[in-house]
Amino acid sequence: MEKIKEEVPEKLRIAVLLSFISGYINAFTYNNAGELFAGAQTGNVIFMALHFAKGNFEKAVEFLIPIISFMIGQIFIYCFRNFFQRRGHKGYIHSSLLMLFIMIMLIVLLPFFDYHFIVVTLAFFAAIQSDTFQRLRGFSYATIMMTGNVKNAPRLLIEGLVQRDRELLVRGFLLFLIIFSFMLGVGISTYFTQFVKKSALVPLILPLSYINYVLFKEEHSVIDVVKSKIRKIK
């Protein structure tokens, strides 16, 4: 298999951190907000349908709210990234900055709002993340839900073994790494929220800041290389 060129937002360390963040916030909302999920909308759909079937309509509507927020986030990020791309900017850099801004604002406002507001905001956050970061080293993966990764990881490994294709084996291994990172986020979030409740979101500023640092640093490095080559041609 021909190796696809790796773009800046497709770096492994970015994918690992994003998966960790997603696992972290999903566990945070599940443990603190009545089993609601910020990013795993399949879980929200299942619980919503279960409560509707049992006649618990008020509880069912609670699961509908983050689903709607996620949908609105998808519409917003499509318009947001197109706005910058049409002006020659890298849409993913502005989206990543927006994610950091949303998390900082949410943490500042934590004392003034209940968990339902937090879930709505994090669902919007998850929509931005899922639309902005969809590829790892040239192939598709998911950071906020693991179903596709769980399906593809063993398939890529067995295909790699049968076809003796090292690239497929590497991809399968990377997906298992993404799954593990997601699980690690779930575990650490569950542990922290037992003691600090809402403040458990504060540590997420660190990985989000690092992601933005990497994106800016490596994107500018790529630009410098391109400019250098253009000068040589001239």
C-alpha positions in Angstrom: 0.0 0.0 0.0 1.3 3.4 -0.9 1.9 5.6 2.1 -0.3 8.8 2.0 1.4 12.1 2.9 0.7 13.2 6.4 -0.8 16.6 6.9 -0.2 18.8 10.0 -3.6 18.1 11.7 -3.1 14.3 11.1 -0.2 13.9 13.6 -0.4 11.0 15.9 0.1 13.0 19.1 -2.8 15.3 18.2 -5.0 12.3 17.5 -4.1 10.7 20.8 -4.7 13.8 22.8 -8.1 14.4 21.1 -9.2 10.9 21.8 -8.2 11.3 25.5 -10.1 14.6 25.7 -13.2 13.0 24.1 -13.1 10.1 26.5 -12.6 12.5 29.4 -15.6 14.8 28.6 -17.9 11.8 27.8 -17.1 10.3 31.2 -17.4 13.7 32.9 -21.0 14.3 31.6 -22.1 10.7 32.1 -21.0 10.6 35.7 -22.2 14.1 36.6 -25.2 14.8 34.4 -27.6 11.9 34.6 -25.8 9.6 32.2 -25.9 12.2 29.4 -23.0 12.0 26.8 -21.3 15.1 25.4 -20.0 13.4 22.3 -21.2 9.8 22.0 -24.6 10.7 20.5 -25.4 7.0 19.9 -25.6 6.6 23.6 -27.9 9.6 23.9 -30.2 8.3 21.2 -30.4 4.8 22.9 -31.2 6.3 26.3 -33.7 8.7 24.8 -35.5 5.9 23.1 -35.5 3.8 26.2 -37.0 6.5 28.3 -39.6 7.4 25.7 -40.6 3.7 25.6 -40.9 3.6 29.4 -43.0 6.8 29.4 -40.3 8.9 31.1 -40.8 11.8 28.7 -39.1 14.4 30.8 -36.0 12.3 31.1 -36.1 11.4 27.4 -36.0 15.1 26.5 -32.9 15.6 28.6 -31.1 13.2 26.2 -32.5 15.0 23.2 -31.0 18.4 24.2 -27.3 17.4 23.7 -28.2 15.7 20.4 -29.7 19.0 19.1 -26.7 20.9 20.4 -24.4 18.5 18.6 -26.4 19.0 15.4 -26.2 22.8 15.7 -22.5 22.5 16.3 -22.1 20.6 13.0 -24.0 23.4 11.1 -21.9 26.1 12.8 -18.5 24.5 12.2 -19.3 24.0 8.6 -20.1 27.7 8.1 -17.2 28.7 10.4 -14.5 26.7 8.6 -15.8 27.7 5.1 -15.6 31.4 6.1 -11.9 31.1 6.8 -11.0 28.7 4.0 -12.6 31.0 1.4 -10.1 33.7 2.6 -7.1 31.4 2.2 -6.8 30.5 5.9 -6.4 27.0 7.4 -9.8 26.2 8.8 -8.6 23.6 11.2 -6.4 26.1 13.0 -9.2 28.5 13.7 -11.4 25.5 14.8 -8.8 24.3 17.2 -8.5 27.8 18.7 -12.3 27.9 19.0 -12.3 24.7 20.9 -9.7 26.1 23.4 -11.7 29.3 23.8 -15.0 27.4 24.4 -13.3 25.2 27.1 -11.7 28.2 28.8 -15.1 30.1 28.8 -16.9 27.0 30.1 -14.4 26.6 33.0 -14.8 30.3 33.9 -18.6 30.0 34.0 -18.7 26.6 35.8 -19.8 28.1 39.2 -22.8 29.9 37.6 -24.4 27.0 35.7 -25.7 23.5 36.3 -24.6 20.4 34.6 -27.2 20.6 31.8 -25.6 23.8 30.5 -22.2 22.1 30.7 -23.5 19.1 28.6 -25.0 21.4 25.9 -21.7 23.3 25.7 -19.5 20.2 25.5 -21.8 18.6 22.9 -21.2 21.7 20.8 -17.5 21.4 21.5 -17.6 17.7 20.5 -19.3 18.6 17.2 -16.4 21.0 16.3 -13.8 18.4 17.2 -15.5 15.6 15.2 -15.7 17.7 12.1 -12.3 19.3 12.3 -10.1 16.2 13.0 -11.1 13.2 11.0 -7.9 11.8 9.6 -4.8 10.2 11.1 -1.7 9.9 8.9 -3.8 9.9 5.8 -6.6 7.5 6.8 -10.0 8.1 8.5 -10.6 7.6 12.2 -12.9 9.0 14.9 -12.0 10.8 18.1 -15.4 11.2 19.8 -16.9 7.8 19.2 -15.0 4.5 19.1 -17.4 2.2 17.2 -15.6 2.7 13.8 -12.2 2.4 15.4 -13.2 -0.8 17.2 -14.5 -2.2 13.9 -11.5 -1.1 11.8 -8.6 -1.9 14.2 -8.8 -5.7 14.1 -9.8 -5.7 10.4 -6.7 -3.7 9.4 -4.5 -5.9 11.5 -5.7 -9.2 10.0 -5.6 -7.7 6.5 -2.0 -6.5 7.2 -1.1 -10.0 8.3 -2.7 -11.8 5.4 -1.4 -9.4 2.8 1.9 -8.9 4.5 1.3 -5.1 4.3 3.2 -3.2 7.0 1.2 0.0 6.5 -2.0 -1.8 7.3 -0.5 -3.3 10.4 0.6 0.2 11.5 -2.8 1.6 10.9 -4.5 -1.1 13.0 -2.0 -0.6 15.8 -2.6 3.2 15.7 -6.4 2.7 16.0 -5.8 0.5 19.1 -3.7 3.3 20.5 -6.6 5.7 19.9 -9.0 3.4 21.6 -6.7 3.0 24.6 -6.2 6.8 24.8 -10.0 7.2 24.8 -10.3 4.7 27.6 -7.6 6.4 29.6 -9.5 9.7 29.4 -12.6 7.9 30.7 -10.7 6.4 33.6 -8.9 9.6 34.7 -12.1 11.7 34.3 -14.1 9.2 36.4 -11.4 9.2 39.1 -11.0 13.0 39.3 -14.7 13.9 39.3 -15.2 11.9 42.5 -13.2 14.5 44.3 -13.4 17.8 42.4 -16.7 17.6 40.5 -17.1 20.4 38.0 -13.4 21.5 38.4 -12.4 18.2 36.8 -12.6 20.0 33.4 -9.8 22.4 34.3 -6.9 20.0 33.3 -8.2 19.8 29.8 -6.8 23.3 29.2 -3.3 21.6 29.0 -3.8 19.2 26.1 -5.9 21.7 24.2 -3.2 24.3 24.5 -0.6 21.8 23.4 -2.6 20.8 20.4 -2.9 24.5 19.3 0.8 24.9 19.9 1.7 22.0 17.7 -0.7 23.1 14.9 0.7 26.6 14.8 4.4 25.5 15.1 4.3 22.8 12.5 2.0 24.7 10.1 4.5 27.6 10.1 7.3 25.2 9.6 5.6 23.9 6.5 5.0 27.4 5.2 8.7 28.2 5.8 9.8 25.2 3.8 7.5 26.0 0.9 8.7 29.6 0.8 12.3 28.4 0.8 11.7 26.1 -2.2 10.0 29.0 -4.0 13.0 31.2 -3.5 15.3 28.5 -4.9 13.1 28.1 -8.0 13.2 31.9 -8.6 
